[in-house]
């Protein structure tokens, strides 16, 4: 077999592979014999099929497969051995069926797109600013208030407060203020109102300070800002009846529900940061500051990355590219394999990650344990769902040693007062991921026997992939116990997967930890009685909405009972608050009250977009797919973002 490369220009080449019969005939014969040994052929005893019969039945397909495999290996090896920097994949010059009846020798040609040679110099004279965002007391206070509200308790209230929910009977009144009677009168036996979301604040003020048993006369149409959908939802009537609703209604208050912010204590600290990670108010404030700093560091890194990319593209971007070849490279039809990890798995199946390396042990290691850390989404619940094993060169290669989760009561040597999981998160964050809803879980082996020197290991992690569609970049940490969280670089190692891992064919919209998007939601798993924060990240790509004076959310809730509730008003209810100096806007809402969902109905999903005040400029999933994922989107299409409710 002969492989040659002819450069067609500075950035393109044609690879020619010449295959002769002697290159493949022995492999074809061996594969045919294997088929005869291992398969039951009708009319023959297993293992007693003449080679001529095997050739007649399977020769054409086997020969074609063997030749294709040989050619693939030849092309791959040539590129590797000659260190060719190829863009994309080799493109066949011609694709045709092999004429095995009339030919024994074959020639295959492939066009290669070669990367241009760039003389890029990076030294201390290159100046690119890196901006550290300072965590202010205002940021800490705001995040603290959000957590206390999120984990607060809904309790019966004595009077209506600004954020209270009000339950009771709602009856229609005549123009003179008397109760309307008759079959056409609208009456809601068990209504629920959220005055904090009323468009007309004068109507909301009528409820302020009221107690159980009080009667409140209000105008539902004004309260809803003439929104027919919300009006129908409030009064439990069909939308075609809303036109007749113009006057006042009376509500007799039977129950008041208020939210009491969570107070300092073990339960609150555990809800926010996990068990045994924070023990008092001082530690809570410090952890809160660290958490905000970690999240903001991602913004700093992203801004620096964009700045660096623009700087070097401006300086070196005038290059010749092999456009003719690149345009012929087809889309990949199968998942790309990582070193020891497939690129995707179906929801509910067991994901397997394998990595190898070595670790140095100095002196007596009789009290040492081997430590493995794994970074994954919280929804995977790695602590409960993962099994971790390792092999090492002191034993037979067939022996798998099981590892156990390190309990939170055990602390790494150089991070006193913190669990292994918390310390790993503090030191390494979420690595190449952009969402913070991830956790490091640490595992340990049994104590080593007395050993020193270098131990070569292969670690295998298996974990249920859960039911949600998601994409994230796994990371792995190894060390031995006395060195803690990476005290000595000669001992520890932390490694990110080469690419993102994806869970497919599950439920919900894909939760993408790998890429920045216009939208962000927290928490990622929630039900309609949880507070949910929707964020528009306007700084990640060029868009017109960041020029707007105000940004609003338009949203539609769908219930499992088949009902639809839309909120598209432009008011304080839907106004999104700008974060710091970056063009990022968020709104925190309680879905049940925001959409005025009646008792007995359950939200299954919310569809939403971000828009300016008059609705002429908006950001949707279609914009995100085009701007941030590079997809082709038909002009004028505005598919909404989707958030599906689930509780992991």
CORKAGI-V76781 format. One record per backbone hydrogen bond with DSSP energy under -0.5 kcal/mol. CO is the residue of the C=O (numbers start at 0). NH is the residue of the N-H. E is the energy in kcal/mol with one decimal. If there is no record, write none. Layout:
# CORKAGI-V76781
co=CO nh=NH e=E
co=CO nh=NH e=E
This chain:
# CORKAGI-V76781
co=1 nh=17 e=-3.0
co=3 nh=15 e=-2.9
co=4 nh=6 e=-0.5
co=5 nh=13 e=-2.8
co=8 nh=11 e=-0.8
co=10 nh=113 e=-2.4
co=11 nh=7 e=-1.2
co=11 nh=8 e=-1.6
co=12 nh=14 e=-0.5
co=12 nh=111 e=-3.5
co=13 nh=5 e=-2.4
co=14 nh=109 e=-2.6
co=15 nh=3 e=-2.3
co=15 nh=17 e=-0.5
co=16 nh=18 e=-0.5
co=16 nh=107 e=-2.7
co=17 nh=1 e=-1.9
co=18 nh=105 e=-2.8
co=19 nh=22 e=-1.6
co=19 nh=23 e=-0.6
co=20 nh=23 e=-1.3
co=20 nh=24 e=-2.2
co=23 nh=27 e=-2.2
co=24 nh=28 e=-2.4
co=25 nh=29 e=-2.3
co=26 nh=30 e=-2.3
co=27 nh=31 e=-2.3
co=28 nh=32 e=-2.2
co=29 nh=33 e=-1.9
co=30 nh=34 e=-1.9
co=31 nh=35 e=-2.1
co=32 nh=36 e=-2.1
co=33 nh=37 e=-2.2
co=34 nh=38 e=-1.4
co=35 nh=46 e=-1.6
co=38 nh=40 e=-0.8
co=39 nh=41 e=-0.5
co=40 nh=43 e=-2.2
co=44 nh=47 e=-2.4
co=47 nh=49 e=-0.5
co=49 nh=53 e=-2.1
co=50 nh=54 e=-2.5
co=51 nh=55 e=-2.1
co=52 nh=56 e=-2.3
co=53 nh=57 e=-3.1
co=53 nh=58 e=-0.6
co=54 nh=58 e=-1.5
co=57 nh=61 e=-2.6
co=58 nh=62 e=-2.5
co=59 nh=63 e=-2.1
co=60 nh=64 e=-2.4
co=61 nh=65 e=-2.6
co=62 nh=66 e=-2.4
co=63 nh=67 e=-2.3
co=64 nh=68 e=-2.3
co=65 nh=69 e=-2.5
co=66 nh=70 e=-2.6
co=67 nh=71 e=-2.5
co=68 nh=72 e=-2.5
co=69 nh=73 e=-2.3
co=70 nh=74 e=-2.5
co=71 nh=75 e=-2.6
co=72 nh=76 e=-2.8
co=73 nh=77 e=-2.1
co=74 nh=78 e=-2.2
co=75 nh=79 e=-2.3
co=76 nh=80 e=-3.4
co=77 nh=81 e=-2.1
co=78 nh=83 e=-2.3
co=79 nh=82 e=-1.0
co=83 nh=85 e=-1.3
co=84 nh=114 e=-2.9
co=85 nh=87 e=-0.5
co=89 nh=91 e=-0.6
co=90 nh=110 e=-3.1
co=93 nh=95 e=-0.6
co=97 nh=99 e=-1.5
co=98 nh=102 e=-1.7
co=105 nh=18 e=-3.3
co=107 nh=16 e=-3.1
co=108 nh=92 e=-2.6
co=109 nh=14 e=-3.5
co=110 nh=90 e=-2.6
co=111 nh=12 e=-1.8
co=111 nh=113 e=-0.7
co=112 nh=86 e=-3.6
co=115 nh=117 e=-0.5
co=117 nh=119 e=-1.4
co=118 nh=120 e=-0.5
co=119 nh=121 e=-0.5
co=120 nh=122 e=-0.5
co=122 nh=125 e=-1.9
co=125 nh=127 e=-0.6
co=129 nh=131 e=-0.6
co=130 nh=132 e=-0.5
co=131 nh=133 e=-0.7
co=133 nh=135 e=-0.8
co=135 nh=139 e=-1.9
co=136 nh=140 e=-2.7
co=137 nh=141 e=-2.5
co=138 nh=142 e=-2.5
co=139 nh=143 e=-2.6
co=140 nh=144 e=-2.5
co=141 nh=145 e=-1.9
co=142 nh=146 e=-2.4
co=143 nh=147 e=-2.5
co=144 nh=148 e=-2.1
co=145 nh=149 e=-2.6
co=146 nh=150 e=-2.7
co=147 nh=261 e=-2.1
co=148 nh=151 e=-0.7
co=152 nh=154 e=-0.7
co=152 nh=259 e=-2.9
co=154 nh=257 e=-3.0
co=157 nh=211 e=-0.5
co=159 nh=208 e=-2.3
co=160 nh=163 e=-1.9
co=164 nh=256 e=-2.6
co=165 nh=192 e=-3.0
co=166 nh=253 e=-2.6
co=166 nh=254 e=-1.7
co=167 nh=190 e=-2.9
co=168 nh=251 e=-2.3
co=169 nh=187 e=-3.3
co=170 nh=249 e=-2.8
co=171 nh=179 e=-2.6
co=173 nh=176 e=-1.7
co=177 nh=173 e=-3.6
co=181 nh=184 e=-1.3
co=184 nh=186 e=-0.6
co=185 nh=171 e=-1.6
co=186 nh=188 e=-0.6
co=187 nh=169 e=-2.7
co=187 nh=190 e=-0.5
co=190 nh=167 e=-1.8
co=192 nh=165 e=-2.8
co=193 nh=196 e=-2.5
co=194 nh=197 e=-1.8
co=198 nh=200 e=-0.8
co=199 nh=202 e=-0.6
co=199 nh=203 e=-1.5
co=200 nh=204 e=-2.1
co=201 nh=205 e=-0.7
co=202 nh=205 e=-0.7
co=203 nh=206 e=-1.6
co=203 nh=207 e=-0.5
co=204 nh=207 e=-0.7
co=206 nh=209 e=-2.0
co=209 nh=159 e=-2.2
co=210 nh=213 e=-2.2
co=213 nh=252 e=-2.6
co=215 nh=217 e=-0.6
co=215 nh=250 e=-2.8
co=217 nh=219 e=-0.7
co=217 nh=248 e=-3.0
co=218 nh=222 e=-2.4
co=219 nh=223 e=-2.1
co=220 nh=225 e=-2.5
co=221 nh=199 e=-0.5
co=221 nh=224 e=-1.3
co=222 nh=198 e=-2.7
co=223 nh=226 e=-1.0
co=225 nh=227 e=-0.8
co=226 nh=230 e=-2.3
co=227 nh=231 e=-2.3
co=228 nh=232 e=-2.0
co=229 nh=233 e=-2.7
co=230 nh=234 e=-1.9
co=231 nh=235 e=-0.6
co=231 nh=236 e=-2.0
co=232 nh=235 e=-0.6
co=237 nh=240 e=-1.9
co=238 nh=241 e=-1.3
co=240 nh=243 e=-1.3
co=241 nh=244 e=-1.6
co=243 nh=245 e=-1.0
co=247 nh=172 e=-2.0
co=248 nh=217 e=-2.5
co=249 nh=170 e=-2.6
co=250 nh=215 e=-2.5
co=250 nh=252 e=-0.7
co=251 nh=168 e=-1.2
co=252 nh=212 e=-2.9
co=254 nh=166 e=-2.9
co=255 nh=156 e=-2.8
co=255 nh=257 e=-0.5
co=256 nh=164 e=-2.8
co=257 nh=154 e=-2.8
co=257 nh=259 e=-0.6
co=258 nh=260 e=-0.6
co=259 nh=152 e=-1.9
co=264 nh=268 e=-2.7
co=265 nh=269 e=-2.5
co=266 nh=270 e=-2.3
co=267 nh=271 e=-1.9
co=268 nh=272 e=-2.7
co=269 nh=273 e=-2.1
co=273 nh=276 e=-1.2
co=279 nh=283 e=-2.4
co=280 nh=284 e=-2.4
co=281 nh=285 e=-2.0
co=282 nh=286 e=-2.8
co=283 nh=287 e=-2.5
co=284 nh=288 e=-2.2
co=285 nh=289 e=-2.3
co=286 nh=290 e=-2.5
co=287 nh=291 e=-2.4
co=288 nh=292 e=-2.5
co=289 nh=293 e=-2.5
co=290 nh=294 e=-2.2
co=291 nh=295 e=-2.8
co=292 nh=296 e=-2.1
co=293 nh=297 e=-1.0
co=294 nh=298 e=-0.8
co=295 nh=299 e=-2.3
co=296 nh=300 e=-2.9
co=297 nh=301 e=-2.3
co=298 nh=302 e=-2.7
co=299 nh=303 e=-2.5
co=300 nh=304 e=-2.7
co=301 nh=305 e=-2.5
co=302 nh=306 e=-2.5
co=303 nh=307 e=-3.1
co=304 nh=308 e=-2.6
co=305 nh=309 e=-2.5
co=306 nh=310 e=-2.5
co=307 nh=311 e=-2.5
co=308 nh=312 e=-2.4
co=309 nh=313 e=-2.6
co=310 nh=314 e=-1.6
co=311 nh=315 e=-3.1
co=312 nh=316 e=-2.2
co=316 nh=318 e=-1.7
co=320 nh=322 e=-2.2
co=321 nh=324 e=-0.6
co=321 nh=325 e=-2.5
co=322 nh=326 e=-2.4
co=324 nh=327 e=-1.5
co=324 nh=328 e=-0.5
co=325 nh=328 e=-1.2
co=335 nh=342 e=-0.6
co=339 nh=353 e=-1.0
co=340 nh=337 e=-2.6
co=342 nh=501 e=-2.0
co=344 nh=503 e=-2.4
co=345 nh=348 e=-2.1
co=348 nh=350 e=-0.6
co=348 nh=464 e=-2.4
co=350 nh=462 e=-2.2
co=352 nh=460 e=-3.1
co=354 nh=458 e=-3.0
co=356 nh=456 e=-2.2
co=358 nh=454 e=-2.8
co=359 nh=361 e=-0.5
co=360 nh=362 e=-0.5
co=360 nh=452 e=-3.1
co=364 nh=367 e=-1.8
co=367 nh=447 e=-2.6
co=368 nh=480 e=-2.3
co=369 nh=444 e=-1.5
co=370 nh=478 e=-1.7
co=371 nh=442 e=-3.2
co=372 nh=476 e=-2.2
co=373 nh=375 e=-0.5
co=373 nh=440 e=-2.1
co=374 nh=474 e=-0.8
co=375 nh=438 e=-2.6
co=376 nh=379 e=-1.6
co=377 nh=380 e=-2.0
co=380 nh=383 e=-1.4
co=380 nh=384 e=-2.5
co=381 nh=385 e=-2.0
co=384 nh=463 e=-0.8
co=386 nh=461 e=-2.7
co=387 nh=402 e=-2.9
co=388 nh=459 e=-2.8
co=389 nh=400 e=-2.9
co=390 nh=457 e=-1.8
co=391 nh=394 e=-1.9
co=395 nh=398 e=-1.8
co=397 nh=399 e=-0.5
co=398 nh=400 e=-0.5
co=399 nh=401 e=-0.6
co=400 nh=389 e=-1.7
co=402 nh=387 e=-0.5
co=403 nh=443 e=-2.7
co=404 nh=406 e=-0.6
co=406 nh=409 e=-1.8
co=409 nh=419 e=-0.8
co=411 nh=414 e=-1.5
co=414 nh=417 e=-1.7
co=417 nh=411 e=-0.6
co=418 nh=422 e=-2.6
co=419 nh=423 e=-2.6
co=420 nh=424 e=-2.0
co=421 nh=425 e=-2.3
co=422 nh=426 e=-2.5
co=423 nh=427 e=-2.8
co=424 nh=428 e=-1.8
co=427 nh=430 e=-1.5
co=429 nh=432 e=-1.8
co=435 nh=437 e=-2.7
co=436 nh=377 e=-1.9
co=438 nh=375 e=-1.9
co=440 nh=373 e=-2.0
co=441 nh=405 e=-2.7
co=442 nh=371 e=-2.3
co=443 nh=403 e=-2.5
co=452 nh=360 e=-3.5
co=453 nh=455 e=-0.5
co=454 nh=358 e=-2.1
co=455 nh=392 e=-1.2
co=456 nh=356 e=-2.0
co=457 nh=390 e=-1.9
co=458 nh=354 e=-2.0
co=459 nh=388 e=-2.3
co=460 nh=352 e=-2.7
co=461 nh=386 e=-2.7
co=462 nh=350 e=-3.0
co=465 nh=347 e=-1.8
co=466 nh=506 e=-3.1
co=468 nh=510 e=-2.2
co=469 nh=502 e=-3.1
co=470 nh=512 e=-3.3
co=470 nh=513 e=-0.6
co=471 nh=473 e=-0.7
co=471 nh=500 e=-3.9
co=473 nh=496 e=-2.8
co=474 nh=374 e=-2.3
co=475 nh=494 e=-3.0
co=476 nh=372 e=-2.9
co=477 nh=492 e=-2.1
co=478 nh=370 e=-3.4
co=479 nh=482 e=-1.5
co=480 nh=412 e=-0.6
co=480 nh=483 e=-1.5
co=482 nh=486 e=-1.3
co=483 nh=485 e=-1.6
co=486 nh=488 e=-0.5
co=487 nh=490 e=-2.3
co=487 nh=491 e=-1.7
co=492 nh=477 e=-2.6
co=494 nh=475 e=-3.0
co=500 nh=471 e=-2.5
co=501 nh=344 e=-1.9
co=501 nh=503 e=-0.5
co=502 nh=469 e=-1.0
co=503 nh=346 e=-2.7
co=506 nh=468 e=-1.9
co=509 nh=511 e=-0.8
co=510 nh=470 e=-2.5
co=510 nh=512 e=-0.9
co=512 nh=433 e=-3.5
co=512 nh=434 e=-0.5
co=517 nh=536 e=-3.4
co=519 nh=534 e=-2.7
co=521 nh=532 e=-3.0
co=523 nh=525 e=-0.5
co=525 nh=645 e=-1.4
co=526 nh=529 e=-2.1
co=527 nh=591 e=-1.8
co=529 nh=590 e=-0.7
co=531 nh=533 e=-0.5
co=531 nh=588 e=-2.5
co=532 nh=521 e=-1.8
co=533 nh=586 e=-1.9
co=534 nh=519 e=-1.3
co=534 nh=536 e=-0.6
co=535 nh=537 e=-1.2
co=535 nh=584 e=-2.2
co=536 nh=539 e=-1.1
co=543 nh=546 e=-1.6
co=544 nh=547 e=-1.9
co=550 nh=575 e=-2.8
co=551 nh=610 e=-2.5
co=553 nh=608 e=-2.1
co=554 nh=566 e=-3.2
co=555 nh=606 e=-2.7
co=556 nh=564 e=-2.5
co=557 nh=603 e=-3.4
co=557 nh=604 e=-1.5
co=558 nh=561 e=-1.9
co=562 nh=558 e=-2.4
co=564 nh=556 e=-3.5
co=566 nh=554 e=-2.3
co=568 nh=570 e=-0.7
co=570 nh=573 e=-0.8
co=570 nh=574 e=-1.3
co=573 nh=552 e=-1.7
co=576 nh=585 e=-2.6
co=578 nh=583 e=-0.6
co=581 nh=583 e=-2.7
co=582 nh=537 e=-1.5
co=583 nh=578 e=-3.9
co=584 nh=535 e=-3.4
co=585 nh=576 e=-3.1
co=586 nh=533 e=-2.6
co=586 nh=588 e=-0.5
co=588 nh=531 e=-2.6
co=588 nh=590 e=-0.8
co=589 nh=592 e=-0.7
co=589 nh=593 e=-3.0
co=590 nh=594 e=-2.3
co=591 nh=596 e=-2.6
co=597 nh=600 e=-1.6
co=601 nh=559 e=-2.5
co=603 nh=644 e=-2.1
co=604 nh=557 e=-2.5
co=605 nh=642 e=-2.9
co=606 nh=555 e=-2.8
co=607 nh=640 e=-2.7
co=608 nh=553 e=-2.3
co=609 nh=618 e=-2.8
co=610 nh=551 e=-3.0
co=611 nh=614 e=-0.8
co=616 nh=611 e=-2.1
co=618 nh=609 e=-2.2
co=619 nh=623 e=-2.0
co=620 nh=624 e=-2.8
co=621 nh=625 e=-1.9
co=622 nh=626 e=-3.1
co=623 nh=627 e=-2.4
co=623 nh=628 e=-0.8
co=624 nh=628 e=-0.6
co=624 nh=630 e=-2.6
co=625 nh=629 e=-0.6
co=630 nh=632 e=-0.5
co=633 nh=636 e=-2.0
co=638 nh=620 e=-1.7
co=638 nh=621 e=-1.3
co=640 nh=607 e=-2.0
co=642 nh=605 e=-2.8
co=645 nh=525 e=-0.7
co=645 nh=647 e=-0.5
